[in-house]
Amino acid sequence: MLWIDAAQTAAYVYDVQAHSAEAELVRMAVLQADLASGRARLLPDDPYMVVVNQELLPEKHLQLRARAWEIVRELTAMEPAIYEPRRRGQLVSEYTLRHGVSHPTIYRYLRRYWQRGQTPNALLPDYANSGGRGKTRAASEGVKRGRPRKEGAAPGVNVDEPMRAVFRVAVARHAATHPMLSRRAIFDQMLRDFFCQRSIACASLRVQRGEPLAALPTFGQFSYWLEQDHLLESQRMAPALPADSAIARAGRPGAAFRVEAMQADVQLVSRADRSQVTGKPYLYVVTDIFSGAVAGIYVSMEQPSWRHAQMALANSAADKRRYCLRHGLDIPSGAWQSRHLPELLFADAALLDNADDCDDGTLLNNFNVRCLVAPAAAPSPWSAELGKRFALLPHDAAAATDPTAAATAASAQPAAGDEAGALLPCGRLDAVLDLEQFTRVVIGSVLAYNHARQADGYTPQQLWDWGVAQRGTALRQYAEELVHCSLLPVHDAVVTAEGICLHGTYYSCARAQEGRWFERAAQRGQWHVKVACDSASLDTIYLLDPQAPMHFHACHIAERSVAHRRLSSAEVARLRAGDFLARQHVAPPGQYASFERMVAALAG
């Protein structure tokens, strides 16, 4: 009962279970007769009245209550006009203009006010009844979440965690390097690349593409999860910690780094031929033990080795903004601060097993970095962030789990009838990304981890910056190119008339041109030189100067090897193997081809 007239002959009543804001006028005699007959009963207390402890209410709830009460306070006092349908409509229209809200909003406030005891607390929000706000709903087998499709359309698919990983990778693949690409364009490209039937021919490791999958996510689902996971937002940086923050951690930034190696469980394709699979990449990550921040990364297609782990350490000494720009990412200044070498470097025993074969003491003798075996520890927190995109495999078990490892050797031989041979099934992320795109996704996950709050409430970047400012550092900074070139593996190259040749790729440099090396090689014969090379990128190698041991001459790809630009050694090897096979199967040119056709016709 909402209101009784002064003569007590009539009253306005409201059904607390109703979904509309309609009060009903009834005669008091009727209500009294219902009580007398037992059809109605009088409750001593209002079970729907909202009574709460004000001190326990969140500030947000108080603000929402105050806003709603400001809108309907005067309306609720206009009795009995507010209960009369015609007059109520006029009043609501007037107040929608006055407060800038919609008609349904005011009617919703009135309904709550009348249902819950006619007090301001009746306008408190109902978040307690929302059923897991912000939580992902579990899916049952064969049951589609959400509203049923209209007009007999297919039921659609549930977006599970593997599909969300595809969304994350698709956005990281395109959004940073193509900022003008619309959300719809990214979605359409994702469907073409990731949501079609794919398999890999075991003999040649070539990708076989089929029809689009029948069950596809909708653009609405894609957009929803982009918003939920903040995938299109720029990198958010937490504010600096106060100087007097109580950080319960011993040590300081740079006192010790740890390097780990893992293999991503995803098949990459060659940048030279996107229908050719190159295998699963190995990822090396260097983290600061004090703050947990990732200080350096390195991605390789070759088997794990100590040399590659040193490349990750070299990346720790690099300017990260310049490094990200080389991969098409423009990060804010200060988003990735580390560009130093540590005092101690801890590495897993599996990585250090082969260190004696390739370690010439460069880290210790040149940079005074001591290497120690890392104690057994749980996986680093950064792996969980990358795991939202790719499954990770321990590197010591990688050879047994990589299905392309056994097929790589067979692919060097001519393959007849790939279609008739065995095919390896592809996962959702397999046979789409190349090494450059995979590295871009890794950089994005590292930035997300460095600026994400961990269990103690701090971000790794906050701890790094606070430690540098308050505890000093054990960090030492060197020239980026000096560290990089010093840690690169050294190879034997050949000076020829066409250029400096390393593994079939030809280079040139100012030192060679000034000394007329190529003319001398044409006249007097070839000779060997020492070069340092990064197998993940063959664009530049470094010629070692025997007269100045720590001086390097940058050599760039010559014109005849322009097809090898921006490729890794694994991609170049695959490209050369494909060229070799093509030459083995080339048809006789000119009149010989015509003769062959004539013989075939006569034989037929």
C-alpha angles and dihedrals in degrees: 000000000000105000141000123202121241093256090051092229099117139022140188114237130186131205106233090206093055122115094208134067096240120133120197127222113223134170117253091228090062092051092048091050090052091052092048094049095045096245087119134025134199116241117213092216133033105243092195098052114117113229118168141162105260094210092059095054117104116241091244091058091050091052092051092048092049092050093050093045091051089057100046103028095095093039094056090052092057096089129199093004093068090058094054110090097220096045092041091057091053093048094048092050090052093050094047088061093043096051101027096238133124129260093248091054094056093044089050090053092048092049092052092046093053095042098050109047103288095267130123089252088066086074095060113122121261099229090135088068096048094095107231105344111211094010124122111245117236118242126225121217109272094002119113116217121225135022116344115252118260131240096019096300121159113282093244129215137289113245103234128181095272090053091049087053088057090051091051093049094045092053094044089049096057114012099071097045096037104038092167092057109113124232090248091052091052090049094050092048090048091055091050095048107034106023102060132089111272136172137170124235107233095213100052102013090232121151117247111203124201140172125323115270117263096226109061132168117245126241088247091057091047092051093045094055092043087060095042093050094039089232098156097043121105117251109286115215121205117230120263117273118251115260092243095054113140102235110182095204129109124224133024138262114292098015088115136001127194125213121203133180127210137163121234112228095229131102114233128204130223119264089219094053116015092195090064121085117218100184139249119324126235117224125206117195128187116201133185108241094212099052102016090231118148106246101179144001138194131187123203137171093209129089115283115275140160090251091062091047087056089054088059089052090050088055088055087065093048129101099257096205091056090044092052092048089057087059095047098261123122107199125187118265109268094020092114110022106170116106102144145098122242134227094240130028118199117199135179115264091241090061095045093050091086097033093101091061095056108018112102094177095263095138095050100035099041103030105016092236112151119208122215136174110262117235116244109279141164118269112285118258092245090069090064091057093049089043088067086071108027135017111245128219127199107254095231089063095040098099092056094048101044106097092195095058095082093040094053094073092047092051091067088071123073109274119213119199105358089181090061093046131083118295128207115219117238128227121225093270099038126111096009110084126064126210094268093051092045091052089051091054090049091052090051092051091048091053091047090052096045090055099039121102112248130206093286092054096251131105118233090241091053091052091047093052093043092049092049091051100040108028103028119234143262088212122128123194124210135174106289096225092046092056093043096050094042093056098042116109114254122234137182113250129184126231107221136168089263096049143282103322123209119170092335096312119112125217140183134198140180092255092056094045094048091049092045089233096162094053090049091050090053092051104034104022137258129306137187129253134181118248134176115224139181108219091206092063124024096183092103133024126181123234112217115226111220090201093057111029095197096044120098131191114210113230120196130202113278123232094258091059096045089123089067096060116126091008131123124231090256091054092047091050090051091047093051091047090053091050090051092052091047091054091051091056101038115130120239109269131233120348091001090061090050090049091051090052091050092051091048091050093050091047089051 
